[in-house]
Amino acid sequence: MLIERLTENIKIAMLAGDKPRVEVLRGLKASILNEEVAKGIRDTGLADEQIEQVLAREVKKRLEAADLYTKADRQELADKELYQKEIIEEFLPKQLSDDELAEVVDAAIAELGEGVHMGQVIGAVKAKVGQSADGARVATAVKAKVG
């Protein structure tokens, strides 16, 4: 399970004395716990797919923060956010390349038939790729084919 892998990585980072990594991983574990409490499933815990959604949200937060820091000419803070993003991405599935994503979009369009709405294609593609592609990338790829 993903939560067990995260816990094991916290232990390894603690033993290695990697304080920045420990801080990020503990923050992730706290975010997962908050999600469990919010959904009222603290006893059973989240499924791996739900944990991936939480982690994807955390990656998006880091990217947005890094972008804001860069615009404010605070590169050292942007670099810290990007470092955290890289750590979080270790626990997410490998991201699809643009070509792979385009293939999935083409397959979804062929499956749904001609004359489909962009929203239908986006929904079908997101269901197939899961967390392997960011929603904004999926929307852009679909817009290029359908829009």
QUIGI-V281519 format. One record per helix or strand of 3 or more residues. SS is the DSSP state (A for helix, B for strand). FROM is the first residue (numbers start at 1). TO is the last residue. Records with the same first field share a line. If there is no record, write none. Layout:
# QUIGI-V281519
SS=FROM-TO + FROM-TO
This chain:
# QUIGI-V281519
A=2-16 + 19-39 + 48-71 + 75-89 + 98-112 + 118-132 + 135-145
